Each structure stands twice: as C-alpha cells, then as structure tokens.
C-alpha cells in the first residue's frame, strides 16, 4: 500500500515535542529525577492527505498556552511538497511521580518557555 500507518503520527508528534523541549533545556529524565512525570492525557488528530513511505515529513510543534497543570501542544505535519498531511494536538499533565496526583507546572519550566514573568 505504501501509506504510513495512522498510529505513526503519534510517534512523530512525540519526537518533535521531545526535540522542541530539549532545545529549550527541558529534560524528561531530569524532571523524572525531580519527581515530575508528564503523561499524555488527550490526543486529537485530523488526517488531511496520506503520507507515503518515501515522503520527507516536516513536523512543526507549538505550545498553545501557558502551562498550569496541563500543557497543550499543536502539531502540523507537511510533506516535501508542502502539503498538509496531518494536524493534531496533545495535552500532557504534570503529575507528582510518587502520588500520581496533578501538580502545577514548575516555575523553572515556565521560565524556560516564556522567560521571567
């Protein structure tokens, strides 16, 4: 068939999000060492045109709002012809790793995203 399986788009989102966070100095590993985990709690995808196995895909990721207890990201995936392949959103929650209860976004993380408020 030659078409990328729909589940792969979630992996593309994750890789782009992790790279984006890393470029800002946010490390999942360090956050986990500090007792913070960030599971994905909601996903929304809208497929526009199929991606083919040989396509060169570009994933754009944006933080949609100042994080409080949750962080919402939007994604745009394009192929080498600049066609929109997929649009999506993920919402992640900040949780205390021991209690698994929601917690506020650490101030130092907000500063990495937006600078001093």
MMTF fields as JSON, N, C-alpha, C and O atoms, coordinates in Angstrom:
{
  "mmtfVersion": "1.0.0",
  "mmtfProducer": "UNKNOWN",
  "numBonds": 467,
  "numAtoms": 468,
  "numGroups": 117,
  "numChains": 1,
  "numModels": 1,
  "chainsPerModel": [1],
  "groupsPerChain": [117],
  "chainIdList": ["A"],
  "bondAtomList": [4, 2, 8, 6, 12, 10, 16, 14, 20, 18, 24, 22, 28, 26, 32, 30, 36, 34, 40, 38, 44, 42, 48, 46, 52, 50, 56, 54, 60, 58, 64, 62, 68, 66, 72, 70, 76, 74, 80, 78, 84, 82, 88, 86, 92, 90, 96, 94, 100, 98, 104, 102, 108, 106, 112, 110, 116, 114, 120, 118, 124, 122, 128, 126, 132, 130, 136, 134, 140, 138, 144, 142, 148, 146, 152, 150, 156, 154, 160, 158, 164, 162, 168, 166, 172, 170, 176, 174, 180, 178, 184, 182, 188, 186, 192, 190, 196, 194, 200, 198, 204, 202, 208, 206, 212, 210, 216, 214, 220, 218, 224, 222, 228, 226, 232, 230, 236, 234, 240, 238, 244, 242, 248, 246, 252, 250, 256, 254, 260, 258, 264, 262, 268, 266, 272, 270, 276, 274, 280, 278, 284, 282, 288, 286, 292, 290, 296, 294, 300, 298, 304, 302, 308, 306, 312, 310, 316, 314, 320, 318, 324, 322, 328, 326, 332, 330, 336, 334, 340, 338, 344, 342, 348, 346, 352, 350, 356, 354, 360, 358, 364, 362, 368, 366, 372, 370, 376, 374, 380, 378, 384, 382, 388, 386, 392, 390, 396, 394, 400, 398, 404, 402, 408, 406, 412, 410, 416, 414, 420, 418, 424, 422, 428, 426, 432, 430, 436, 434, 440, 438, 444, 442, 448, 446, 452, 450, 456, 454, 460, 458, 464, 462],
  "bondOrderList": [1, 1, 1, 1, 1, 1, 1, 1, 1, 1, 1, 1, 1, 1, 1, 1, 1, 1, 1, 1, 1, 1, 1, 1, 1, 1, 1, 1, 1, 1, 1, 1, 1, 1, 1, 1, 1, 1, 1, 1, 1, 1, 1, 1, 1, 1, 1, 1, 1, 1, 1, 1, 1, 1, 1, 1, 1, 1, 1, 1, 1, 1, 1, 1, 1, 1, 1, 1, 1, 1, 1, 1, 1, 1, 1, 1, 1, 1, 1, 1, 1, 1, 1, 1, 1, 1, 1, 1, 1, 1, 1, 1, 1, 1, 1, 1, 1, 1, 1, 1, 1, 1, 1, 1, 1, 1, 1, 1, 1, 1, 1, 1, 1, 1, 1, 1],
  "groupList": [{"groupName": "UNK", "atomNameList": ["N", "CA", "C", "O"], "elementList": ["N", "C", "C", "O"], "formalChargeList": [0, 0, 0, 0], "bondAtomList": [1, 0, 2, 1, 3, 2], "bondOrderList": [1, 1, 2], "singleLetterCode": "X", "chemCompType": "L-PEPTIDE LINKING"}],
  "groupTypeList": [0, 0, 0, 0, 0, 0, 0, 0, 0, 0, 0, 0, 0, 0, 0, 0, 0, 0, 0, 0, 0, 0, 0, 0, 0, 0, 0, 0, 0, 0, 0, 0, 0, 0, 0, 0, 0, 0, 0, 0, 0, 0, 0, 0, 0, 0, 0, 0, 0, 0, 0, 0, 0, 0, 0, 0, 0, 0, 0, 0, 0, 0, 0, 0, 0, 0, 0, 0, 0, 0, 0, 0, 0, 0, 0, 0, 0, 0, 0, 0, 0, 0, 0, 0, 0, 0, 0, 0, 0, 0, 0, 0, 0, 0, 0, 0, 0, 0, 0, 0, 0, 0, 0, 0, 0, 0, 0, 0, 0, 0, 0, 0, 0, 0, 0, 0, 0],
  "groupIdList": [1, 2, 3, 4, 5, 6, 7, 8, 9, 10, 11, 12, 13, 14, 15, 16, 17, 18, 19, 20, 21, 22, 23, 24, 25, 26, 27, 28, 29, 30, 31, 32, 33, 34, 35, 36, 37, 38, 39, 40, 41, 42, 43, 44, 45, 46, 47, 48, 49, 50, 51, 52, 53, 54, 55, 56, 57, 58, 59, 60, 61, 62, 63, 64, 65, 66, 67, 68, 69, 70, 71, 72, 73, 74, 75, 76, 77, 78, 79, 80, 81, 82, 83, 84, 85, 86, 87, 88, 89, 90, 91, 92, 93, 94, 95, 96, 97, 98, 99, 100, 101, 102, 103, 104, 105, 106, 107, 108, 109, 110, 111, 112, 113, 114, 115, 116, 117],
  "secStructList": [7, 7, 5, 7, 7, 6, 6, 2, 2, 2, 2, 2, 2, 2, 2, 2, 2, 2, 2, 2, 2, 2, 2, 2, 6, 7, 7, 2, 2, 2, 2, 2, 2, 6, 6, 3, 3, 7, 7, 3, 3, 3, 3, 3, 3, 3, 3, 7, 1, 7, 7, 5, 6, 6, 7, 7, 7, 3, 3, 3, 3, 3, 3, 7, 1, 7, 7, 1, 1, 3, 3, 3, 3, 3, 3, 3, 3, 3, 7, 6, 6, 7, 7, 3, 3, 3, 3, 3, 3, 3, 3, 3, 3, 7, 3, 3, 6, 6, 6, 7, 7, 5, 7, 7, 7, 7, 2, 2, 2, 2, 2, 2, 2, 2, 7, 7, 7],
  "xCoordList": [0.831, 0.0, 0.875, 0.523, 2.009, 2.92, 2.523, 3.177, 1.454, 0.964, 1.384, 1.297, 1.839, 2.252, 1.041, -0.029, 1.212, 0.132, -0.243, 0.62, -1.537, -2.036, -1.423, -1.283, -1.063, -0.517, 0.861, 1.278, 1.566, 2.907, 2.897, 3.893, 1.796, 1.746, 1.922, 2.496, 1.441, 1.64, 3.119, 3.596, 3.841, 5.293, 5.985, 6.893, 5.549, 6.131, 5.891, 6.779, 4.676, 4.363, 5.31, 5.87, 5.481, 6.318, 7.77, 8.38, 8.312, 9.702, 9.858, 10.819, 8.931, 9.006, 8.882, 9.606, 7.97, 7.769, 9.014, 9.446, 9.592, 10.793, 11.964, 12.731, 12.102, 13.177, 12.96, 13.906, 11.722, 11.386, 11.696, 12.314, 11.263, 11.52, 13.022, 13.52, 13.727, 15.169, 15.892, 16.819, 15.465, 16.08, 15.883, 16.688, 14.814, 14.566, 15.263, 15.266, 15.853, 16.534, 15.688, 16.059, 14.543, 13.681, 14.022, 13.979, 14.359, 14.71, 13.703, 13.523, 13.039, 12.119, 12.854, 12.33, 14.069, 14.834, 15.079, 14.882, 15.508, 15.743, 14.452, 14.438, 13.367, 12.084, 11.665, 11.184, 11.848, 11.51, 12.372, 11.892, 13.648, 14.523, 14.055, 14.314, 13.368, 12.827, 11.408, 10.766, 10.913, 9.597, 8.43, 7.294, 8.7, 7.648, 7.548, 8.551, 6.325, 6.09, 5.053, 4.26, 5.072, 4.186, 3.532, 3.94, 2.528, 1.866, 0.945, 0.398, 0.792, -0.19, -1.56, -1.782, -2.477, -3.815, -4.902, -6.039, -4.548, -5.532, -4.803, -3.75, -5.383, -4.811, -5.94, -7.033, -5.653, -6.599, -5.805, -4.813, -6.233, -5.56, -6.583, -7.717, -6.171, -7.004, -6.122, -5.196, -6.42, -5.624, -6.126, -7.328, -5.202, -5.582, -5.251, -6.061, -4.071, -3.66, -2.68, -1.891, -2.707, -1.823, -0.341, 0.057, 0.449, 1.907, 2.346, 1.847, 3.276, 3.791, 5.135, 5.801, 5.533, 6.765, 7.99, 8.858, 8.081, 9.271, 9.187, 10.14, 8.063, 7.909, 8.894, 9.235, 9.339, 10.143, 9.161, 8.617, 8.938, 7.941, 8.59, 9.67, 7.915, 8.336, 7.254, 6.071, 7.671, 6.719, 6.972, 8.072, 5.94, 6.001, 5.24, 4.162, 5.804, 5.164, 5.121, 6.072, 4.003, 3.837, 3.172, 2.276, 3.616, 2.953, 1.804, 2.014, 0.592, -0.598, -0.935, -1.565, -0.533, -0.897, 0.103, 0.849, 0.114, 0.982, 0.554, -0.61, 1.48, 1.093, 0.763, 1.417, -0.273, -0.636, -0.442, 0.642, -1.494, -1.397, -1.265, -0.818, -1.659, -1.594, -0.815, -0.703, -0.278, 0.401, -0.235, -0.358, -0.639, -1.272, -0.361, 0.059, -0.067, 0.76, -0.086, -0.998, 0.225, -0.389, 0.714, 1.882, 0.314, 1.262, 0.733, -0.473, 1.659, 1.353, 2.418, 3.613, 1.98, 2.916, 2.689, 1.568, 3.797, 3.755, 4.692, 5.643, 4.408, 5.326, 6.283, 6.235, 7.141, 8.149, 7.535, 8.214, 6.271, 5.577, 4.804, 4.01, 5.046, 4.402, 2.901, 2.16, 2.456, 1.055, 0.876, 1.721, -0.224, -0.522, -0.979, -1.94, -0.287, -0.579, -1.477, -2.423, -1.173, -1.885, -1.804, -0.783, -2.888, -2.924, -3.232, -3.938, -2.714, -3.008, -2.743, -2.159, -3.192, -2.975, -2.728, -3.297, -1.882, -1.742, -1.812, -1.37, -2.377, -2.396, -1.666, -1.963, -0.707, 0.061, -0.256, -0.529, -0.221, -0.454, 0.838, 1.649, 1.023, 2.129, 1.637, 0.655, 2.32, 1.943, 3.132, 4.279, 2.833, 3.831, 4.073, 3.124, 5.318, 5.604, 5.302, 5.03, 5.345, 5.06, 3.561, 3.064, 2.842, 1.408, 0.539, -0.628, 1.103, 0.369, -0.759, -1.72, -0.635, -1.64, -1.165, 0.036, -2.123, -1.76, -1.0, -1.205, -0.123, 0.638, 0.795, 0.625, 1.117, 1.328, 2.65, 3.594, 2.683, 3.916, 4.991, 4.762, 6.153, 7.232, 7.589, 7.648, 7.822, 8.132, 9.359, 9.396, 10.358, 11.568, 11.283, 11.971, 10.278, 9.893, 9.187, 9.465, 8.28, 7.602, 8.613, 8.471, 9.629, 10.65, 11.391, 11.725, 11.652, 12.304, 11.44, 11.957, 10.122, 9.208, 9.04, 9.042, 8.897, 8.458, 9.369, 9.091, 10.436, 11.279, 10.628, 9.592, 11.221, 10.659, 9.351, 9.222, 8.367, 7.051, 7.005, 5.981],
  "yCoordList": [-1.192, 0.0, 1.256, 2.243, 1.24, 2.369, 3.578, 4.618, 3.457, 4.587, 4.397, 3.295, 5.475, 5.439, 5.096, 5.685, 4.146, 3.743, 4.906, 5.652, 5.048, 6.202, 6.328, 7.441, 5.226, 5.287, 5.944, 6.433, 5.959, 6.558, 8.061, 8.618, 8.719, 10.168, 10.547, 11.592, 9.715, 9.978, 9.911, 10.684, 8.992, 8.922, 10.177, 10.716, 10.627, 11.845, 13.032, 13.858, 13.108, 14.179, 14.11, 15.122, 12.904, 12.743, 13.142, 13.864, 12.674, 13.003, 14.516, 15.092, 15.159, 16.613, 17.351, 18.316, 16.902, 17.541, 17.401, 18.371, 16.204, 15.987, 16.818, 17.366, 16.913, 17.727, 19.203, 19.908, 19.67, 21.062, 21.374, 22.393, 20.486, 20.682, 20.664, 21.476, 19.748, 19.635, 20.911, 21.364, 21.481, 22.725, 23.871, 24.802, 23.805, 24.831, 24.517, 25.336, 23.331, 22.95, 22.139, 21.965, 21.634, 20.799, 19.341, 18.895, 18.601, 17.19, 16.346, 16.527, 15.414, 14.498, 13.726, 13.529, 13.292, 12.493, 13.286, 12.762, 14.545, 15.367, 15.645, 15.666, 15.859, 16.1, 14.865, 14.982, 13.688, 12.461, 12.295, 11.829, 12.678, 12.609, 13.568, 13.343, 14.633, 15.597, 15.246, 16.022, 14.083, 13.62, 14.119, 14.143, 14.516, 15.035, 14.139, 13.849, 13.702, 12.974, 13.746, 14.511, 13.535, 14.277, 13.332, 13.294, 12.572, 11.679, 12.444, 13.493, 11.895, 12.424, 11.977, 10.791, 12.932, 12.597, 12.796, 12.36, 13.457, 13.664, 13.835, 14.47, 13.254, 13.35, 13.618, 13.065, 14.477, 14.745, 14.813, 15.537, 14.064, 14.068, 14.272, 13.803, 14.97, 15.153, 14.898, 15.658, 13.824, 13.44, 14.195, 14.238, 14.79, 15.607, 14.935, 14.953, 14.345, 13.614, 12.535, 12.776, 11.361, 10.29, 10.621, 11.207, 10.24, 10.289, 8.945, 7.893, 8.996, 7.781, 7.431, 8.293, 6.165, 5.691, 6.52, 6.726, 6.987, 7.719, 9.226, 9.949, 9.706, 11.147, 11.652, 10.949, 12.869, 13.586, 14.468, 15.424, 14.146, 14.869, 15.907, 15.693, 17.024, 18.108, 18.248, 18.375, 18.223, 18.344, 19.665, 19.921, 20.495, 21.742, 21.53, 20.937, 22.016, 21.871, 23.233, 24.011, 23.507, 24.767, 24.515, 23.679, 25.239, 25.237, 26.221, 27.385, 25.768, 26.571, 27.577, 28.597, 27.312, 28.216, 28.083, 27.106, 29.057, 28.999, 27.793, 27.696, 26.868, 25.675, 25.999, 26.816, 25.331, 25.41, 24.012, 23.668, 23.211, 21.804, 20.933, 19.788, 21.49, 20.787, 21.631, 22.85, 20.94, 21.594, 21.106, 19.901, 22.038, 21.669, 22.071, 23.222, 21.09, 21.305, 21.113, 20.286, 21.882, 21.653, 21.239, 21.589, 20.49, 19.941, 20.135, 20.108, 20.329, 20.403, 19.574, 19.843, 18.572, 17.742, 18.015, 17.944, 18.333, 18.578, 17.602, 17.096, 17.348, 16.531, 17.435, 18.658, 16.832, 17.588, 18.527, 19.43, 18.329, 19.215, 20.316, 21.032, 20.441, 21.449, 21.201, 22.109, 19.972, 19.617, 19.264, 18.595, 19.716, 19.352, 17.9, 17.529, 17.098, 15.671, 15.43, 14.646, 16.109, 15.843, 17.065, 17.752, 17.322, 18.321, 17.586, 16.578, 18.074, 17.382, 18.22, 19.302, 17.687, 18.299, 17.195, 16.108, 17.485, 16.608, 17.472, 18.621, 16.897, 17.548, 16.634, 15.443, 17.206, 16.469, 17.062, 18.256, 16.231, 16.695, 16.598, 15.698, 17.521, 17.445, 16.637, 17.008, 15.53, 14.687, 14.488, 14.417, 14.398, 14.001, 12.51, 11.725, 12.109, 10.711, 9.74, 8.566, 10.204, 9.305, 9.149, 8.034, 10.273, 10.23, 10.055, 9.68, 10.326, 10.309, 11.348, 11.222, 12.356, 13.425, 14.612, 14.844, 15.363, 16.547, 17.563, 17.686, 18.281, 19.347, 20.5, 20.324, 21.662, 22.824, 22.69, 22.044, 23.31, 23.358, 24.049, 25.142, 23.434, 24.081, 25.442, 25.594, 26.413, 27.774, 27.799, 28.553, 26.981, 26.984, 26.491, 26.883, 25.639, 25.179, 26.309, 26.543, 27.01, 28.155, 29.198, 29.77, 29.441, 30.43, 30.003, 30.846, 28.708, 28.225, 28.499, 28.808, 28.383, 28.611, 30.091, 30.486, 30.898, 32.28, 33.34, 34.531, 32.948, 33.918, 34.328, 33.782, 35.271, 35.745, 36.454, 37.231, 36.164, 36.809, 38.118, 38.799],
  "zCoordList": [0.0, 0.0, 0.0, -0.646, 0.71, 0.668, 1.486, 1.414, 2.268, 3.068, 4.52, 5.062, 5.14, 6.548, 7.419, 7.26, 8.336, 9.237, 10.145, 10.607, 10.392, 11.154, 12.553, 13.06, 13.176, 14.539, 14.589, 15.639, 13.463, 13.442, 13.682, 14.144, 13.376, 13.564, 15.033, 15.34, 15.927, 17.361, 17.718, 18.549, 17.097, 17.321, 16.782, 17.414, 15.619, 15.048, 15.977, 16.187, 16.533, 17.492, 18.685, 19.106, 19.223, 20.415, 20.139, 20.928, 19.031, 18.696, 18.541, 19.051, 17.85, 17.653, 18.98, 19.227, 19.832, 21.142, 22.009, 22.633, 22.055, 22.863, 22.351, 23.142, 21.044, 20.47, 20.797, 21.148, 20.684, 20.988, 22.447, 22.754, 23.349, 24.78, 25.066, 25.845, 24.443, 24.645, 24.211, 24.881, 23.095, 22.617, 23.606, 23.65, 24.399, 25.417, 26.737, 27.656, 26.823, 28.059, 29.012, 30.173, 28.539, 29.372, 29.098, 27.951, 30.142, 30.02, 30.79, 31.995, 30.082, 30.766, 31.856, 32.953, 31.543, 32.5, 33.784, 34.881, 33.657, 34.847, 35.603, 36.834, 34.863, 35.532, 36.326, 37.453, 35.742, 36.461, 37.704, 38.737, 37.608, 38.783, 39.874, 41.057, 39.477, 40.439, 40.87, 41.578, 40.449, 40.888, 40.06, 40.535, 38.827, 37.95, 36.72, 36.068, 36.408, 35.163, 34.352, 34.901, 33.045, 32.146, 31.139, 29.978, 31.565, 30.617, 29.66, 30.001, 28.469, 27.523, 28.019, 28.265, 28.163, 28.663, 27.613, 27.797, 26.508, 25.445, 24.12, 24.052, 23.06, 21.716, 20.732, 20.85, 19.759, 18.686, 17.387, 17.302, 16.377, 15.076, 13.972, 14.062, 12.944, 11.763, 10.544, 10.263, 9.831, 8.664, 7.441, 7.179, 6.697, 5.539, 4.213, 3.286, 4.119, 2.921, 3.371, 4.284, 2.761, 3.225, 3.036, 2.03, 4.01, 3.875, 3.304, 3.704, 2.376, 1.76, 2.382, 2.955, 2.271, 2.907, 2.542, 3.39, 1.337, 0.887, 1.127, 0.838, 1.65, 1.882, 2.924, 3.875, 2.727, 3.72, 4.488, 3.936, 5.747, 6.531, 7.43, 7.981, 7.563, 8.45, 9.512, 9.196, 10.773, 11.878, 12.594, 13.082, 12.649, 13.409, 14.712, 14.722, 15.801, 17.111, 17.788, 17.713, 18.449, 19.175, 20.516, 20.631, 21.52, 22.821, 22.712, 22.371, 22.998, 22.752, 23.845, 23.567, 25.069, 26.167, 27.299, 27.369, 28.174, 29.349, 30.177, 30.566, 30.453, 31.209, 32.658, 33.306, 33.14, 34.556, 35.123, 35.594, 35.076, 35.475, 34.227, 34.297, 33.096, 31.812, 30.812, 30.945, 29.803, 28.687, 27.397, 27.176, 26.547, 25.283, 24.121, 24.007, 23.262, 22.081, 20.823, 20.797, 19.788, 18.477, 17.505, 17.676, 16.487, 15.516, 14.103, 13.858, 13.193, 11.775, 11.068, 11.195, 10.328, 9.568, 8.086, 7.584, 7.395, 5.95, 5.255, 5.852, 3.987, 3.19, 2.413, 2.544, 1.613, 0.867, -0.166, -0.655, -0.503, -1.446, -0.729, -1.339, 0.574, 1.418, 1.594, 1.971, 1.321, 1.551, 3.022, 3.618, 3.598, 4.981, 4.999, 4.325, 5.768, 5.899, 7.107, 7.04, 8.211, 9.458, 10.365, 10.415, 11.074, 12.136, 13.428, 13.415, 14.535, 15.781, 17.004, 16.938, 18.122, 19.433, 20.448, 20.354, 21.406, 22.568, 23.812, 23.821, 24.857, 26.162, 27.125, 27.22, 27.839, 28.844, 30.205, 30.322, 31.228, 32.595, 33.389, 33.167, 34.31, 35.263, 36.456, 37.098, 36.755, 37.887, 38.81, 38.369, 40.104, 41.089, 40.872, 40.889, 40.671, 40.33, 41.464, 41.211, 42.7, 43.83, 44.058, 44.218, 44.073, 44.387, 43.15, 43.258, 41.973, 40.7, 40.69, 39.93, 41.523, 41.592, 40.756, 40.619, 40.196, 39.417, 40.259, 41.466, 39.585, 40.237, 39.248, 38.041, 39.765, 38.907, 38.14, 38.596, 36.984, 36.192, 37.019, 37.535, 37.152, 37.904, 37.295, 36.075, 38.158, 37.707, 36.797, 35.824, 37.109, 36.273, 34.855, 33.912, 34.701, 33.364, 32.621, 31.444, 33.293, 32.666, 32.201, 31.12, 33.02, 32.664, 31.399, 30.567, 31.245, 30.021, 28.791, 27.718, 28.953, 27.834, 27.511, 26.345, 28.548, 28.347, 28.951, 28.807, 29.615, 30.298, 31.615, 31.994, 32.298, 33.577, 33.307, 32.361, 34.177, 34.023, 34.753, 34.735]
}
